[in-house]
Amino acid sequence: MSLIANRRSVMTLFSEATCPYSHRTRMVLAEKGITVDIINLGEEHKPEDLAELNPYGTVPTLVDRDLVIYDSRLIMEYLDERFPHPPLMPVDPVSRAKSRLALYHIDRDWYSLIGDLKKNDKQATKARKELRDSICSSAEVFAAKPFFLSDDFSLVDCCVAPILWRLPYFGIELPPQARDVQKYADRIFARESFQASLSEKEREMRD
């Protein structure tokens, strides 16, 4: 039977239990309290429905009635505009542009390393050092405000948190001089929405 052949009017999110891109999307959904059917897929198992909806067969993929979105950044911004409360992006154009630049840097500098971090070779060792050093070099940013570059929780925090949550899983330990990063992480991890966003496999990363 088709997974979405008889879908209701609520949205459907195709997700993967350990995918950080899926995780950050689930964080936005939880933060806004959006009702959604989450279909968790295995890395080697992509239902035919997803292939029909998304030509790339990737997760996360969001289905909202006739609309299908299959890029996590696009999904996150769509959800923020579709469900404006609480807002997760600044209202004014300059601050919004700065947030988008932060999202760009996080994707380019941190998320781009995830593929190598999953390997068991010199590439993984190099990626661990690169990610550790990059996070440590941003310690002052984590210390400056309650949230990442902001007084309010935002989409940027939704992108940062899944990376920080996975550091022990990737074998990365932050040095004492990065204590402000850990303080930030503890605040985010304690949020009800963050706890609600975690899959069982993600919880196991910290067991």
N, C-alpha and C positions, 0 to 999 in steps of 0.2 A: 504494500500500500504506500502511496506517495506520502512523504512526511508532511507536505503542506497542501495536499490536494483539498483537504477540508479545513484549512486553517481559518481561525476566527478573525475578528476584526483587530485583535491585538497584534502587536508586532512579533516577528520571529527573528531571533538572532542565531545564526550558525556560528558556533564557537568551538574552541579546542581547550581542553582543561589545563594545559600548561603553556599555552601561547600568550606571551606578554601583550601582543597586539589585541587579542581577544580580552585579556584581563583589563586593559585600560578602558575598553569599550564597556565592559561589565561594570566598571567603577562609575562611569557616567550614568548608566542606567540605575544603579543603586543609589547614587547621590541624589538623583531626581525622583526616585521612587516610581519609576516607569514600569507599568505592567508589560511583561514580555515573555514569550515562550523561548527558552534557551535550549537549543539542540546542540549538545556537546558531541563533537566528532573526534575520532581517533586520527592520528597523523597519517595513518595508512588507509583510512576509511572515509571516503567522500561519497555520500549518497548521490544518486542520479539527479535528485532534485536540485542539489547545489550546483552541479555541472550545468543544468538547464538555466539556472538563475544567474550564475556567475561564470563567464567564459574562462576565467583563470582558476576556478575551483579553489579559491583561497578563503581563509577565515581571518577575521570575522566578516560575515556577510549579513546585512540587515535587510529584512523584508517588511515594508510598511505598506500594506495593501498592494498597489500596483508599482510601487517604487522599490527598486533594489539597489543598495549601495554596498560596495565591496572594497572600500579602503577605510582603515580604522580612523584616520584623521578626518575624512569626510563624514563618516558615521558620527563621530563625536561632535563635530560642529553642527551637523544636521539635528542631532538630538537636543543640543543646546538652544537652537533656534526654534525647533518644533515644540519644546517644552521649556519656556523661558524662565521658569522659577524652580530652584534658585539659579540665577545666571552664573555661568562658568567661564564667560569671556567678558572683558571690559566693554563698556558701551562706547567710549570715545575712540575714534579711528587710530590715534597715535598709540594708545595703550594696547589696543587690539592688535596692531601691527607688531608691537614689541612682544606680545604673547605668541603670535604666530612665528616670529623669529626664534623665540625660545623653543617652541615645538620643533622647528626645523633643525636647530642645533642638537636637541636631544635625540631626534631620529638619526641624524647624520653621525653624531659622535658616539652615541651609546647603543642605540638599537641596531645599528649597522654591524656591531661586534657580536651579536647573539649567535649567528651561524657558526663563527669560529669558536665561541665559548663552548659550544656543544661537542666540539671535537676533542680528541685525546692525543694531542701532538704539540709540536712547537707553535703552531698557529694559535692553539688555545692558550698556551702560556703567554704568548705575546698579547693576545686579546685581553687576558685577565689583567696584565700589567697596565695596558692602555686604558682600560675602563677604570681601574683603581686610581690611576694617576689623574685621569680626567675628573672623576668625582671629587677627589681630594683638592684639586685646583679650584673647584667651585665651592669650597667650604664657606668662604665669606658670603657667597650668595645665599646659602642655606641659613646663615646666621642673621642676615640683614632684616628679614621680615618673618612673620609667623608661617607664611607659605612661600612657595618658590616665586620670588620677585613680586610678591603681592601680599596685601593684608587679608585677602580673601582666598578661599579655596577655589581653584580653577582647573581648566583642562590641562594645564601644564603639570599640576600636581598629579592628575590622573595618569600622566605619561611617566613621571618620575618614579612614582611609588612601585609599579611592577618591577622596575629594574632594581631598586634598593631591596625589595623583598627577596629577589633571587640571588643576591650576592653570596650568601653562604652556600647555596646550591651550586653556584659556579666556582666555589672555592676561593672567593675573594673576601679578605678580612681588611677592614678599614683601620688605619693607624690611629693612635690617640689624638693626633692633631685634627682629625676629621670628626671630633665629638659633636660638633654642631650638625653635621649630616645625620648622625645617629639620633640626636635629639629630635630633629625634623622627622626622621623616619618613624620614631616612636609615636609622635603626635599623629601622623597620618595613619599608621597601622592601628591605632586605637579608635579611629573613627568607625562608627557603626556601618557606614556605607562601604568602607574598605573591607571590613570583616564579611559583609554580605556579598561582596564581589568575589571572594575566594572560592575556588573549586576545591574539592577534597584533595586532589593531587597537588594543588598549590599549597594547601595547609601542610601537607606532608613534607614540603621542601624545608620547613622550619622545625619539623619534629626531631 
